[in-house]
Amino acid sequence: MTADHLFYQQFSLLTDEQKAAVLLVIQTFLGKKQSNKPTAPIPKKRSGYGSLKGKVWMSTDFDAPLEEMKDYME
């Protein structure tokens, strides 16, 4: 029994989903992977100074003394 015959015999026992997975592995192994998914460009992430502009805010009374700390600040 040749390897081709043995492969075909085992392959025919698989479900359609399993056959698709095996074919994907074979195509990947041979370097011929073809994706059915459309490839959209990946948007560039903005980084660096100003990348969070408008997303971070600070309370107007941030530097105001806390009521709980009055005893320690006298």
Steps between C-alpha positions, in 0.01 A plus 500: 500500500651832394504810714262674256250219523524490879458877523195496274347214698541685831401836348172358372400408856512862620210742524486798264618731777796274578586474130507880474735517798732237350506684167588824678792326672620356170474838324684670785769232494548549127502878539188547295263614769220695340276689733135555411490792737547844348808664638425847630785733581577517869456855627810655651486556871564855602769519761723758654433843639140612470362157414250517789396858432136546598480161675656594833367772726584630843262655751528879543548458876771234468753703703248619759563387860297203616262540791626176652859633512429834673630373836835403346545820297478753786 
